[in-house]
Amino acid sequence: MIEIEMTAALTPEVTAILARHGCQVLETRLLFPEGTQRKQVFPRTYDERHLLTLPDGYVCMVQYLRLSGQCILFYTPEPEQA
């Protein structure tokens, strides 16, 4: 299971999107479901970047900031439902 330590709370929109795809959003951690695949993004930069593909096909990216030790989560918004 892939786990990310968070330093700031996620917005309700992001929390809802991730929950729909099987992620668990805890107070200071984000847990991705079993079967999530992590792939390093090339070319490499000073900070590590990984694409995370969840078992249902949803893709997001995490960037690990070396100097601060923080992570940035880049997510894909879902289309508005009518």
mmCIF file of the N, C-alpha and C atoms, coordinates in Angstrom:
data_MODEL
# 
_entry.id   MODEL 
# 
loop_
_atom_site.group_PDB 
_atom_site.id 
_atom_site.type_symbol 
_atom_site.label_atom_id 
_atom_site.label_alt_id 
_atom_site.label_comp_id 
_atom_site.label_asym_id 
_atom_site.label_entity_id 
_atom_site.label_seq_id 
_atom_site.pdbx_PDB_ins_code 
_atom_site.Cartn_x 
_atom_site.Cartn_y 
_atom_site.Cartn_z 
_atom_site.occupancy 
_atom_site.B_iso_or_equiv 
_atom_site.pdbx_formal_charge 
_atom_site.auth_seq_id 
_atom_site.auth_comp_id 
_atom_site.auth_asym_id 
_atom_site.auth_atom_id 
_atom_site.pdbx_PDB_model_num 
ATOM 1   N N  . MET A 1 1  ? 0.852   -1.181 0.000   1.00 0.00 ? 1  MET A N  1 
ATOM 2   C CA . MET A 1 1  ? 0.000   0.000  0.000   1.00 0.00 ? 1  MET A CA 1 
ATOM 3   C C  . MET A 1 1  ? 0.895   1.240  0.000   1.00 0.00 ? 1  MET A C  1 
ATOM 4   N N  . ILE A 1 2  ? 0.567   2.191  -0.842  1.00 0.00 ? 2  ILE A N  1 
ATOM 5   C CA . ILE A 1 2  ? 1.331   3.435  -0.927  1.00 0.00 ? 2  ILE A CA 1 
ATOM 6   C C  . ILE A 1 2  ? 0.721   4.447  0.039   1.00 0.00 ? 2  ILE A C  1 
ATOM 7   N N  . GLU A 1 3  ? 1.581   5.089  0.815   1.00 0.00 ? 3  GLU A N  1 
ATOM 8   C CA . GLU A 1 3  ? 1.141   6.054  1.819   1.00 0.00 ? 3  GLU A CA 1 
ATOM 9   C C  . GLU A 1 3  ? 1.921   7.349  1.646   1.00 0.00 ? 3  GLU A C  1 
ATOM 10  N N  . ILE A 1 4  ? 1.224   8.475  1.744   1.00 0.00 ? 4  ILE A N  1 
ATOM 11  C CA . ILE A 1 4  ? 1.851   9.789  1.620   1.00 0.00 ? 4  ILE A CA 1 
ATOM 12  C C  . ILE A 1 4  ? 1.551   10.583 2.885   1.00 0.00 ? 4  ILE A C  1 
ATOM 13  N N  . GLU A 1 5  ? 2.601   11.151 3.474   1.00 0.00 ? 5  GLU A N  1 
ATOM 14  C CA . GLU A 1 5  ? 2.426   12.040 4.622   1.00 0.00 ? 5  GLU A CA 1 
ATOM 15  C C  . GLU A 1 5  ? 2.026   13.417 4.106   1.00 0.00 ? 5  GLU A C  1 
ATOM 16  N N  . MET A 1 6  ? 0.999   13.998 4.708   1.00 0.00 ? 6  MET A N  1 
ATOM 17  C CA . MET A 1 6  ? 0.518   15.309 4.272   1.00 0.00 ? 6  MET A CA 1 
ATOM 18  C C  . MET A 1 6  ? 0.838   16.358 5.330   1.00 0.00 ? 6  MET A C  1 
ATOM 19  N N  . THR A 1 7  ? 1.162   17.557 4.876   1.00 0.00 ? 7  THR A N  1 
ATOM 20  C CA . THR A 1 7  ? 1.409   18.659 5.801   1.00 0.00 ? 7  THR A CA 1 
ATOM 21  C C  . THR A 1 7  ? 0.256   19.658 5.798   1.00 0.00 ? 7  THR A C  1 
ATOM 22  N N  . ALA A 1 8  ? -0.659  19.525 4.853   1.00 0.00 ? 8  ALA A N  1 
ATOM 23  C CA . ALA A 1 8  ? -1.830  20.401 4.784   1.00 0.00 ? 8  ALA A CA 1 
ATOM 24  C C  . ALA A 1 8  ? -3.045  19.552 4.431   1.00 0.00 ? 8  ALA A C  1 
ATOM 25  N N  . ALA A 1 9  ? -4.197  19.997 4.882   1.00 0.00 ? 9  ALA A N  1 
ATOM 26  C CA . ALA A 1 9  ? -5.426  19.265 4.598   1.00 0.00 ? 9  ALA A CA 1 
ATOM 27  C C  . ALA A 1 9  ? -5.796  19.399 3.121   1.00 0.00 ? 9  ALA A C  1 
ATOM 28  N N  . LEU A 1 10 ? -6.417  18.357 2.597   1.00 0.00 ? 10 LEU A N  1 
ATOM 29  C CA . LEU A 1 10 ? -6.909  18.400 1.222   1.00 0.00 ? 10 LEU A CA 1 
ATOM 30  C C  . LEU A 1 10 ? -8.255  19.110 1.196   1.00 0.00 ? 10 LEU A C  1 
ATOM 31  N N  . THR A 1 11 ? -8.578  19.711 0.069   1.00 0.00 ? 11 THR A N  1 
ATOM 32  C CA . THR A 1 11 ? -9.885  20.356 -0.068  1.00 0.00 ? 11 THR A CA 1 
ATOM 33  C C  . THR A 1 11 ? -10.965 19.282 -0.103  1.00 0.00 ? 11 THR A C  1 
ATOM 34  N N  . PRO A 1 12 ? -12.206 19.638 0.231   1.00 0.00 ? 12 PRO A N  1 
ATOM 35  C CA . PRO A 1 12 ? -13.290 18.655 0.173   1.00 0.00 ? 12 PRO A CA 1 
ATOM 36  C C  . PRO A 1 12 ? -13.448 18.039 -1.221  1.00 0.00 ? 12 PRO A C  1 
ATOM 37  N N  . GLU A 1 13 ? -13.234 18.832 -2.282  1.00 0.00 ? 13 GLU A N  1 
ATOM 38  C CA . GLU A 1 13 ? -13.350 18.315 -3.650  1.00 0.00 ? 13 GLU A CA 1 
ATOM 39  C C  . GLU A 1 13 ? -12.335 17.201 -3.898  1.00 0.00 ? 13 GLU A C  1 
ATOM 40  N N  . VAL A 1 14 ? -11.086 17.442 -3.530  1.00 0.00 ? 14 VAL A N  1 
ATOM 41  C CA . VAL A 1 14 ? -10.030 16.452 -3.746  1.00 0.00 ? 14 VAL A CA 1 
ATOM 42  C C  . VAL A 1 14 ? -10.280 15.220 -2.880  1.00 0.00 ? 14 VAL A C  1 
ATOM 43  N N  . THR A 1 15 ? -10.674 15.431 -1.631  1.00 0.00 ? 15 THR A N  1 
ATOM 44  C CA . THR A 1 15 ? -10.970 14.312 -0.740  1.00 0.00 ? 15 THR A CA 1 
ATOM 45  C C  . THR A 1 15 ? -12.066 13.434 -1.323  1.00 0.00 ? 15 THR A C  1 
ATOM 46  N N  . ALA A 1 16 ? -13.127 14.045 -1.858  1.00 0.00 ? 16 ALA A N  1 
ATOM 47  C CA . ALA A 1 16 ? -14.236 13.281 -2.437  1.00 0.00 ? 16 ALA A CA 1 
ATOM 48  C C  . ALA A 1 16 ? -13.791 12.501 -3.669  1.00 0.00 ? 16 ALA A C  1 
ATOM 49  N N  . ILE A 1 17 ? -12.998 13.125 -4.531  1.00 0.00 ? 17 ILE A N  1 
ATOM 50  C CA . ILE A 1 17 ? -12.517 12.445 -5.743  1.00 0.00 ? 17 ILE A CA 1 
ATOM 51  C C  . ILE A 1 17 ? -11.671 11.238 -5.360  1.00 0.00 ? 17 ILE A C  1 
ATOM 52  N N  . LEU A 1 18 ? -10.722 11.434 -4.460  1.00 0.00 ? 18 LEU A N  1 
ATOM 53  C CA . LEU A 1 18 ? -9.843  10.334 -4.063  1.00 0.00 ? 18 LEU A CA 1 
ATOM 54  C C  . LEU A 1 18 ? -10.617 9.216  -3.370  1.00 0.00 ? 18 LEU A C  1 
ATOM 55  N N  . ALA A 1 19 ? -11.593 9.574  -2.540  1.00 0.00 ? 19 ALA A N  1 
ATOM 56  C CA . ALA A 1 19 ? -12.408 8.560  -1.858  1.00 0.00 ? 19 ALA A CA 1 
ATOM 57  C C  . ALA A 1 19 ? -13.195 7.725  -2.867  1.00 0.00 ? 19 ALA A C  1 
ATOM 58  N N  . ARG A 1 20 ? -13.701 8.361  -3.928  1.00 0.00 ? 20 ARG A N  1 
ATOM 59  C CA . ARG A 1 20 ? -14.437 7.609  -4.959  1.00 0.00 ? 20 ARG A CA 1 
ATOM 60  C C  . ARG A 1 20 ? -13.547 6.587  -5.660  1.00 0.00 ? 20 ARG A C  1 
ATOM 61  N N  . HIS A 1 21 ? -12.250 6.821  -5.629  1.00 0.00 ? 21 HIS A N  1 
ATOM 62  C CA . HIS A 1 21 ? -11.315 5.909  -6.292  1.00 0.00 ? 21 HIS A CA 1 
ATOM 63  C C  . HIS A 1 21 ? -10.633 4.961  -5.306  1.00 0.00 ? 21 HIS A C  1 
ATOM 64  N N  . GLY A 1 22 ? -11.140 4.900  -4.083  1.00 0.00 ? 22 GLY A N  1 
ATOM 65  C CA . GLY A 1 22 ? -10.660 3.913  -3.122  1.00 0.00 ? 22 GLY A CA 1 
ATOM 66  C C  . GLY A 1 22 ? -9.566  4.370  -2.182  1.00 0.00 ? 22 GLY A C  1 
ATOM 67  N N  . CYS A 1 23 ? -9.228  5.654  -2.197  1.00 0.00 ? 23 CYS A N  1 
ATOM 68  C CA . CYS A 1 23 ? -8.187  6.162  -1.296  1.00 0.00 ? 23 CYS A CA 1 
ATOM 69  C C  . CYS A 1 23 ? -8.790  6.460  0.073   1.00 0.00 ? 23 CYS A C  1 
ATOM 70  N N  . GLN A 1 24 ? -7.957  6.373  1.094   1.00 0.00 ? 24 GLN A N  1 
ATOM 71  C CA . GLN A 1 24 ? -8.361  6.746  2.445   1.00 0.00 ? 24 GLN A CA 1 
ATOM 72  C C  . GLN A 1 24 ? -7.625  8.027  2.816   1.00 0.00 ? 24 GLN A C  1 
ATOM 73  N N  . VAL A 1 25 ? -8.394  9.048  3.167   1.00 0.00 ? 25 VAL A N  1 
ATOM 74  C CA . VAL A 1 25 ? -7.800  10.321 3.568   1.00 0.00 ? 25 VAL A CA 1 
ATOM 75  C C  . VAL A 1 25 ? -7.908  10.411 5.083   1.00 0.00 ? 25 VAL A C  1 
ATOM 76  N N  . LEU A 1 26 ? -6.766  10.300 5.742   1.00 0.00 ? 26 LEU A N  1 
ATOM 77  C CA . LEU A 1 26 ? -6.714  10.412 7.192   1.00 0.00 ? 26 LEU A CA 1 
ATOM 78  C C  . LEU A 1 26 ? -6.208  11.803 7.547   1.00 0.00 ? 26 LEU A C  1 
ATOM 79  N N  . GLU A 1 27 ? -6.107  12.096 8.814   1.00 0.00 ? 27 GLU A N  1 
ATOM 80  C CA . GLU A 1 27 ? -5.743  13.451 9.240   1.00 0.00 ? 27 GLU A CA 1 
ATOM 81  C C  . GLU A 1 27 ? -4.413  13.921 8.649   1.00 0.00 ? 27 GLU A C  1 
ATOM 82  N N  . THR A 1 28 ? -3.390  13.093 8.719   1.00 0.00 ? 28 THR A N  1 
ATOM 83  C CA . THR A 1 28 ? -2.072  13.502 8.223   1.00 0.00 ? 28 THR A CA 1 
ATOM 84  C C  . THR A 1 28 ? -1.517  12.561 7.164   1.00 0.00 ? 28 THR A C  1 
ATOM 85  N N  . ARG A 1 29 ? -2.335  11.611 6.701   1.00 0.00 ? 29 ARG A N  1 
ATOM 86  C CA . ARG A 1 29 ? -1.849  10.630 5.728   1.00 0.00 ? 29 ARG A CA 1 
ATOM 87  C C  . ARG A 1 29 ? -2.879  10.401 4.629   1.00 0.00 ? 29 ARG A C  1 
ATOM 88  N N  . LEU A 1 30 ? -2.364  10.040 3.479   1.00 0.00 ? 30 LEU A N  1 
ATOM 89  C CA . LEU A 1 30 ? -3.196  9.660  2.343   1.00 0.00 ? 30 LEU A CA 1 
ATOM 90  C C  . LEU A 1 30 ? -2.788  8.250  1.957   1.00 0.00 ? 30 LEU A C  1 
ATOM 91  N N  . LEU A 1 31 ? -3.742  7.315  2.017   1.00 0.00 ? 31 LEU A N  1 
ATOM 92  C CA . LEU A 1 31 ? -3.473  5.911  1.722   1.00 0.00 ? 31 LEU A CA 1 
ATOM 93  C C  . LEU A 1 31 ? -4.112  5.546  0.390   1.00 0.00 ? 31 LEU A C  1 
ATOM 94  N N  . PHE A 1 32 ? -3.311  5.016  -0.513  1.00 0.00 ? 32 PHE A N  1 
ATOM 95  C CA . PHE A 1 32 ? -3.810  4.577  -1.814  1.00 0.00 ? 32 PHE A CA 1 
ATOM 96  C C  . PHE A 1 32 ? -4.143  3.094  -1.731  1.00 0.00 ? 32 PHE A C  1 
ATOM 97  N N  . PRO A 1 33 ? -5.151  2.632  -2.479  1.00 0.00 ? 33 PRO A N  1 
ATOM 98  C CA . PRO A 1 33 ? -5.585  1.235  -2.365  1.00 0.00 ? 33 PRO A CA 1 
ATOM 99  C C  . PRO A 1 33 ? -4.532  0.245  -2.861  1.00 0.00 ? 33 PRO A C  1 
ATOM 100 N N  . GLU A 1 34 ? -4.664  -1.000 -2.376  1.00 0.00 ? 34 GLU A N  1 
ATOM 101 C CA . GLU A 1 34 ? -3.802  -2.083 -2.849  1.00 0.00 ? 34 GLU A CA 1 
ATOM 102 C C  . GLU A 1 34 ? -3.919  -2.171 -4.361  1.00 0.00 ? 34 GLU A C  1 
ATOM 103 N N  . GLY A 1 35 ? -2.812  -2.415 -5.019  1.00 0.00 ? 35 GLY A N  1 
ATOM 104 C CA . GLY A 1 35 ? -2.810  -2.512 -6.471  1.00 0.00 ? 35 GLY A CA 1 
ATOM 105 C C  . GLY A 1 35 ? -2.447  -1.217 -7.168  1.00 0.00 ? 35 GLY A C  1 
ATOM 106 N N  . THR A 1 36 ? -2.283  -0.127 -6.397  1.00 0.00 ? 36 THR A N  1 
ATOM 107 C CA . THR A 1 36 ? -1.845  1.140  -6.988  1.00 0.00 ? 36 THR A CA 1 
ATOM 108 C C  . THR A 1 36 ? -0.403  0.982  -7.456  1.00 0.00 ? 36 THR A C  1 
ATOM 109 N N  . GLN A 1 37 ? -0.135  1.452  -8.661  1.00 0.00 ? 37 GLN A N  1 
ATOM 110 C CA . GLN A 1 37 ? 1.208   1.334  -9.228  1.00 0.00 ? 37 GLN A CA 1 
ATOM 111 C C  . GLN A 1 37 ? 1.883   2.701  -9.245  1.00 0.00 ? 37 GLN A C  1 
ATOM 112 N N  . ARG A 1 38 ? 3.170   2.709  -8.892  1.00 0.00 ? 38 ARG A N  1 
ATOM 113 C CA . ARG A 1 38 ? 3.966   3.939  -8.865  1.00 0.00 ? 38 ARG A CA 1 
ATOM 114 C C  . ARG A 1 38 ? 5.019   3.848  -9.968  1.00 0.00 ? 38 ARG A C  1 
ATOM 115 N N  . LYS A 1 39 ? 5.120   4.907  -10.781 1.00 0.00 ? 39 LYS A N  1 
ATOM 116 C CA . LYS A 1 39 ? 6.096   4.931  -11.868 1.00 0.00 ? 39 LYS A CA 1 
ATOM 117 C C  . LYS A 1 39 ? 6.812   6.276  -11.840 1.00 0.00 ? 39 LYS A C  1 
ATOM 118 N N  . GLN A 1 40 ? 8.142   6.240  -11.813 1.00 0.00 ? 40 GLN A N  1 
ATOM 119 C CA . GLN A 1 40 ? 8.912   7.488  -11.769 1.00 0.00 ? 40 GLN A CA 1 
ATOM 120 C C  . GLN A 1 40 ? 8.794   8.226  -13.095 1.00 0.00 ? 40 GLN A C  1 
ATOM 121 N N  . VAL A 1 41 ? 8.656   9.558  -13.012 1.00 0.00 ? 41 VAL A N  1 
ATOM 122 C CA . VAL A 1 41 ? 8.530   10.403 -14.198 1.00 0.00 ? 41 VAL A CA 1 
ATOM 123 C C  . VAL A 1 41 ? 9.927   10.852 -14.622 1.00 0.00 ? 41 VAL A C  1 
ATOM 124 N N  . PHE A 1 42 ? 10.230  10.665 -15.887 1.00 0.00 ? 42 PHE A N  1 
ATOM 125 C CA . PHE A 1 42 ? 11.508  11.096 -16.457 1.00 0.00 ? 42 PHE A CA 1 
ATOM 126 C C  . PHE A 1 42 ? 11.250  12.226 -17.438 1.00 0.00 ? 42 PHE A C  1 
ATOM 127 N N  . PRO A 1 43 ? 12.129  13.158 -17.699 1.00 0.00 ? 43 PRO A N  1 
ATOM 128 C CA . PRO A 1 43 ? 13.475  13.189 -17.140 1.00 0.00 ? 43 PRO A CA 1 
ATOM 129 C C  . PRO A 1 43 ? 13.434  13.573 -15.669 1.00 0.00 ? 43 PRO A C  1 
ATOM 130 N N  . ARG A 1 44 ? 14.420  13.103 -14.934 1.00 0.00 ? 44 ARG A N  1 
ATOM 131 C CA . ARG A 1 44 ? 14.498  13.392 -13.509 1.00 0.00 ? 44 ARG A CA 1 
ATOM 132 C C  . ARG A 1 44 ? 14.815  14.865 -13.293 1.00 0.00 ? 44 ARG A C  1 
ATOM 133 N N  . THR A 1 45 ? 14.255  15.395 -12.251 1.00 0.00 ? 45 THR A N  1 
ATOM 134 C CA . THR A 1 45 ? 14.570  16.757 -11.822 1.00 0.00 ? 45 THR A CA 1 
ATOM 135 C C  . THR A 1 45 ? 15.159  16.659 -10.419 1.00 0.00 ? 45 THR A C  1 
ATOM 136 N N  . TYR A 1 46 ? 15.424  17.789 -9.805  1.00 0.00 ? 46 TYR A N  1 
ATOM 137 C CA . TYR A 1 46 ? 15.954  17.758 -8.437  1.00 0.00 ? 46 TYR A CA 1 
ATOM 138 C C  . TYR A 1 46 ? 14.974  17.063 -7.501  1.00 0.00 ? 46 TYR A C  1 
ATOM 139 N N  . ASP A 1 47 ? 13.681  17.302 -7.705  1.00 0.00 ? 47 ASP A N  1 
ATOM 140 C CA . ASP A 1 47 ? 12.640  16.667 -6.896  1.00 0.00 ? 47 ASP A CA 1 
ATOM 141 C C  . ASP A 1 47 ? 12.126  15.426 -7.618  1.00 0.00 ? 47 ASP A C  1 
ATOM 142 N N  . GLU A 1 48 ? 11.797  14.392 -6.855  1.00 0.00 ? 48 GLU A N  1 
ATOM 143 C CA . GLU A 1 48 ? 11.267  13.167 -7.449  1.00 0.00 ? 48 GLU A CA 1 
ATOM 144 C C  . GLU A 1 48 ? 9.800   13.351 -7.812  1.00 0.00 ? 48 GLU A C  1 
ATOM 145 N N  . ARG A 1 49 ? 9.424   12.806 -8.962  1.00 0.00 ? 49 ARG A N  1 
ATOM 146 C CA . ARG A 1 49 ? 8.026   12.834 -9.403  1.00 0.00 ? 49 ARG A CA 1 
ATOM 147 C C  . ARG A 1 49 ? 7.608   11.411 -9.747  1.00 0.00 ? 49 ARG A C  1 
ATOM 148 N N  . HIS A 1 50 ? 6.397   11.050 -9.312  1.00 0.00 ? 50 HIS A N  1 
ATOM 149 C CA . HIS A 1 50 ? 5.874   9.717  -9.597  1.00 0.00 ? 50 HIS A CA 1 
ATOM 150 C C  . HIS A 1 50 ? 4.431   9.813  -10.075 1.00 0.00 ? 50 HIS A C  1 
ATOM 151 N N  . LEU A 1 51 ? 4.119   9.037  -11.112 1.00 0.00 ? 51 LEU A N  1 
ATOM 152 C CA . LEU A 1 51 ? 2.730   8.861  -11.528 1.00 0.00 ? 51 LEU A CA 1 
ATOM 153 C C  . LEU A 1 51 ? 2.165   7.703  -10.728 1.00 0.00 ? 51 LEU A C  1 
ATOM 154 N N  . LEU A 1 52 ? 0.994   7.904  -10.160 1.00 0.00 ? 52 LEU A N  1 
ATOM 155 C CA . LEU A 1 52 ? 0.311   6.849  -9.425  1.00 0.00 ? 52 LEU A CA 1 
ATOM 156 C C  . LEU A 1 52 ? -0.919  6.449  -10.223 1.00 0.00 ? 52 LEU A C  1 
ATOM 157 N N  . THR A 1 53 ? -0.998  5.180  -10.583 1.00 0.00 ? 53 THR A N  1 
ATOM 158 C CA . THR A 1 53 ? -2.155  4.656  -11.305 1.00 0.00 ? 53 THR A CA 1 
ATOM 159 C C  . THR A 1 53 ? -2.916  3.751  -10.352 1.00 0.00 ? 53 THR A C  1 
ATOM 160 N N  . LEU A 1 54 ? -4.134  4.159  -10.017 1.00 0.00 ? 54 LEU A N  1 
ATOM 161 C CA . LEU A 1 54 ? -4.952  3.385  -9.101  1.00 0.00 ? 54 LEU A CA 1 
ATOM 162 C C  . LEU A 1 54 ? -5.557  2.189  -9.829  1.00 0.00 ? 54 LEU A C  1 
ATOM 163 N N  . PRO A 1 55 ? -6.002  1.181  -9.092  1.00 0.00 ? 55 PRO A N  1 
ATOM 164 C CA . PRO A 1 55 ? -6.530  -0.028 -9.729  1.00 0.00 ? 55 PRO A CA 1 
ATOM 165 C C  . PRO A 1 55 ? -7.680  0.227  -10.713 1.00 0.00 ? 55 PRO A C  1 
ATOM 166 N N  . ASP A 1 56 ? -8.453  1.300  -10.499 1.00 0.00 ? 56 ASP A N  1 
ATOM 167 C CA . ASP A 1 56 ? -9.568  1.584  -11.412 1.00 0.00 ? 56 ASP A CA 1 
ATOM 168 C C  . ASP A 1 56 ? -9.150  2.431  -12.613 1.00 0.00 ? 56 ASP A C  1 
ATOM 169 N N  . GLY A 1 57 ? -7.842  2.745  -12.728 1.00 0.00 ? 57 GLY A N  1 
ATOM 170 C CA . GLY A 1 57 ? -7.337  3.491  -13.878 1.00 0.00 ? 57 GLY A CA 1 
ATOM 171 C C  . GLY A 1 57 ? -7.143  4.975  -13.642 1.00 0.00 ? 57 GLY A C  1 
ATOM 172 N N  . TYR A 1 58 ? -7.619  5.502  -12.522 1.00 0.00 ? 58 TYR A N  1 
ATOM 173 C CA . TYR A 1 58 ? -7.436  6.922  -12.211 1.00 0.00 ? 58 TYR A CA 1 
ATOM 174 C C  . TYR A 1 58 ? -5.946  7.199  -12.008 1.00 0.00 ? 58 TYR A C  1 
ATOM 175 N N  . VAL A 1 59 ? -5.464  8.324  -12.545 1.00 0.00 ? 59 VAL A N  1 
ATOM 176 C CA . VAL A 1 59 ? -4.039  8.657  -12.471 1.00 0.00 ? 59 VAL A CA 1 
ATOM 177 C C  . VAL A 1 59 ? -3.857  10.013 -11.790 1.00 0.00 ? 59 VAL A C  1 
ATOM 178 N N  . CYS A 1 60 ? -2.885  10.082 -10.890 1.00 0.00 ? 60 CYS A N  1 
ATOM 179 C CA . CYS A 1 60 ? -2.482  11.350 -10.293 1.00 0.00 ? 60 CYS A CA 1 
ATOM 180 C C  . CYS A 1 60 ? -0.959  11.340 -10.187 1.00 0.00 ? 60 CYS A C  1 
ATOM 181 N N  . MET A 1 61 ? -0.387  12.474 -9.836  1.00 0.00 ? 61 MET A N  1 
ATOM 182 C CA . MET A 1 61 ? 1.068   12.566 -9.742  1.00 0.00 ? 61 MET A CA 1 
ATOM 183 C C  . MET A 1 61 ? 1.452   13.136 -8.384  1.00 0.00 ? 61 MET A C  1 
ATOM 184 N N  . VAL A 1 62 ? 2.552   12.640 -7.847  1.00 0.00 ? 62 VAL A N  1 
ATOM 185 C CA . VAL A 1 62 ? 3.083   13.142 -6.584  1.00 0.00 ? 62 VAL A CA 1 
ATOM 186 C C  . VAL A 1 62 ? 4.498   13.636 -6.833  1.00 0.00 ? 62 VAL A C  1 
ATOM 187 N N  . GLN A 1 63 ? 4.796   14.819 -6.319  1.00 0.00 ? 63 GLN A N  1 
ATOM 188 C CA . GLN A 1 63 ? 6.146   15.365 -6.404  1.00 0.00 ? 63 GLN A CA 1 
ATOM 189 C C  . GLN A 1 63 ? 6.678   15.490 -4.979  1.00 0.00 ? 63 GLN A C  1 
ATOM 190 N N  . TYR A 1 64 ? 7.839   14.893 -4.733  1.00 0.00 ? 64 TYR A N  1 
ATOM 191 C CA . TYR A 1 64 ? 8.480   14.937 -3.422  1.00 0.00 ? 64 TYR A CA 1 
ATOM 192 C C  . TYR A 1 64 ? 9.530   16.045 -3.434  1.00 0.00 ? 64 TYR A C  1 
ATOM 193 N N  . LEU A 1 65 ? 9.336   17.053 -2.610  1.00 0.00 ? 65 LEU A N  1 
ATOM 194 C CA . LEU A 1 65 ? 10.256  18.190 -2.548  1.00 0.00 ? 65 LEU A CA 1 
ATOM 195 C C  . LEU A 1 65 ? 11.391  17.859 -1.581  1.00 0.00 ? 65 LEU A C  1 
ATOM 196 N N  . ARG A 1 66 ? 12.583  17.698 -2.113  1.00 0.00 ? 66 ARG A N  1 
ATOM 197 C CA . ARG A 1 66 ? 13.722  17.260 -1.297  1.00 0.00 ? 66 ARG A CA 1 
ATOM 198 C C  . ARG A 1 66 ? 14.095  18.254 -0.201  1.00 0.00 ? 66 ARG A C  1 
ATOM 199 N N  . LEU A 1 67 ? 14.105  19.535 -0.530  1.00 0.00 ? 67 LEU A N  1 
ATOM 200 C CA . LEU A 1 67 ? 14.559  20.524 0.454   1.00 0.00 ? 67 LEU A CA 1 
ATOM 201 C C  . LEU A 1 67 ? 13.619  20.647 1.646   1.00 0.00 ? 67 LEU A C  1 
ATOM 202 N N  . SER A 1 68 ? 12.319  20.609 1.399   1.00 0.00 ? 68 SER A N  1 
ATOM 203 C CA . SER A 1 68 ? 11.361  20.797 2.486   1.00 0.00 ? 68 SER A CA 1 
ATOM 204 C C  . SER A 1 68 ? 10.828  19.483 3.039   1.00 0.00 ? 68 SER A C  1 
ATOM 205 N N  . GLY A 1 69 ? 10.992  18.386 2.291   1.00 0.00 ? 69 GLY A N  1 
ATOM 206 C CA . GLY A 1 69 ? 10.453  17.101 2.731   1.00 0.00 ? 69 GLY A CA 1 
ATOM 207 C C  . GLY A 1 69 ? 8.955   16.980 2.521   1.00 0.00 ? 69 GLY A C  1 
ATOM 208 N N  . GLN A 1 70 ? 8.370   17.911 1.796   1.00 0.00 ? 70 GLN A N  1 
ATOM 209 C CA . GLN A 1 70 ? 6.930   17.893 1.565   1.00 0.00 ? 70 GLN A CA 1 
ATOM 210 C C  . GLN A 1 70 ? 6.589   17.218 0.244   1.00 0.00 ? 70 GLN A C  1 
ATOM 211 N N  . CYS A 1 71 ? 5.305   16.902 0.093   1.00 0.00 ? 71 CYS A N  1 
ATOM 212 C CA . CYS A 1 71 ? 4.794   16.299 -1.144  1.00 0.00 ? 71 CYS A CA 1 
ATOM 213 C C  . CYS A 1 71 ? 3.727   17.203 -1.735  1.00 0.00 ? 71 CYS A C  1 
ATOM 214 N N  . ILE A 1 72 ? 3.690   17.239 -3.049  1.00 0.00 ? 72 ILE A N  1 
ATOM 215 C CA . ILE A 1 72 ? 2.624   17.942 -3.760  1.00 0.00 ? 72 ILE A CA 1 
ATOM 216 C C  . ILE A 1 72 ? 1.848   16.890 -4.537  1.00 0.00 ? 72 ILE A C  1 
ATOM 217 N N  . LEU A 1 73 ? 0.535   16.887 -4.368  1.00 0.00 ? 73 LEU A N  1 
ATOM 218 C CA . LEU A 1 73 ? -0.327  15.952 -5.087  1.00 0.00 ? 73 LEU A CA 1 
ATOM 219 C C  . LEU A 1 73 ? -0.983  16.690 -6.245  1.00 0.00 ? 73 LEU A C  1 
ATOM 220 N N  . PHE A 1 74 ? -0.778  16.197 -7.452  1.00 0.00 ? 74 PHE A N  1 
ATOM 221 C CA . PHE A 1 74 ? -1.440  16.727 -8.642  1.00 0.00 ? 74 PHE A CA 1 
ATOM 222 C C  . PHE A 1 74 ? -2.529  15.733 -9.006  1.00 0.00 ? 74 PHE A C  1 
ATOM 223 N N  . TYR A 1 75 ? -3.767  16.179 -8.991  1.00 0.00 ? 75 TYR A N  1 
ATOM 224 C CA . TYR A 1 75 ? -4.877  15.268 -9.259  1.00 0.00 ? 75 TYR A CA 1 
ATOM 225 C C  . TYR A 1 75 ? -5.593  15.682 -10.535 1.00 0.00 ? 75 TYR A C  1 
ATOM 226 N N  . THR A 1 76 ? -6.384  14.770 -11.068 1.00 0.00 ? 76 THR A N  1 
ATOM 227 C CA . THR A 1 76 ? -7.171  15.035 -12.267 1.00 0.00 ? 76 THR A CA 1 
ATOM 228 C C  . THR A 1 76 ? -8.611  15.306 -11.845 1.00 0.00 ? 76 THR A C  1 
ATOM 229 N N  . PRO A 1 77 ? -9.129  16.511 -12.090 1.00 0.00 ? 77 PRO A N  1 
ATOM 230 C CA . PRO A 1 77 ? -10.524 16.787 -11.750 1.00 0.00 ? 77 PRO A CA 1 
ATOM 231 C C  . PRO A 1 77 ? -11.455 15.901 -12.574 1.00 0.00 ? 77 PRO A C  1 
ATOM 232 N N  . GLU A 1 78 ? -12.571 15.569 -11.998 1.00 0.00 ? 78 GLU A N  1 
ATOM 233 C CA . GLU A 1 78 ? -13.555 14.773 -12.719 1.00 0.00 ? 78 GLU A CA 1 
ATOM 234 C C  . GLU A 1 78 ? -14.584 15.705 -13.342 1.00 0.00 ? 78 GLU A C  1 
ATOM 235 N N  . PRO A 1 79 ? -15.157 15.306 -14.479 1.00 0.00 ? 79 PRO A N  1 
ATOM 236 C CA . PRO A 1 79 ? -16.155 16.165 -15.129 1.00 0.00 ? 79 PRO A CA 1 
ATOM 237 C C  . PRO A 1 79 ? -17.388 16.358 -14.247 1.00 0.00 ? 79 PRO A C  1 
ATOM 238 N N  . GLU A 1 80 ? -17.982 17.532 -14.373 1.00 0.00 ? 80 GLU A N  1 
ATOM 239 C CA . GLU A 1 80 ? -19.215 17.824 -13.638 1.00 0.00 ? 80 GLU A CA 1 
ATOM 240 C C  . GLU A 1 80 ? -20.311 16.869 -14.079 1.00 0.00 ? 80 GLU A C  1 
ATOM 241 N N  . GLN A 1 81 ? -21.090 16.379 -13.119 1.00 0.00 ? 81 GLN A N  1 
ATOM 242 C CA . GLN A 1 81 ? -22.197 15.484 -13.456 1.00 0.00 ? 81 GLN A CA 1 
ATOM 243 C C  . GLN A 1 81 ? -23.490 16.282 -13.428 1.00 0.00 ? 81 GLN A C  1 
ATOM 244 N N  . ALA A 1 82 ? -24.272 16.142 -14.479 1.00 0.00 ? 82 ALA A N  1 
ATOM 245 C CA . ALA A 1 82 ? -25.515 16.916 -14.594 1.00 0.00 ? 82 ALA A CA 1 
ATOM 246 C C  . ALA A 1 82 ? -26.636 16.309 -13.807 1.00 0.00 ? 82 ALA A C  1 
# 
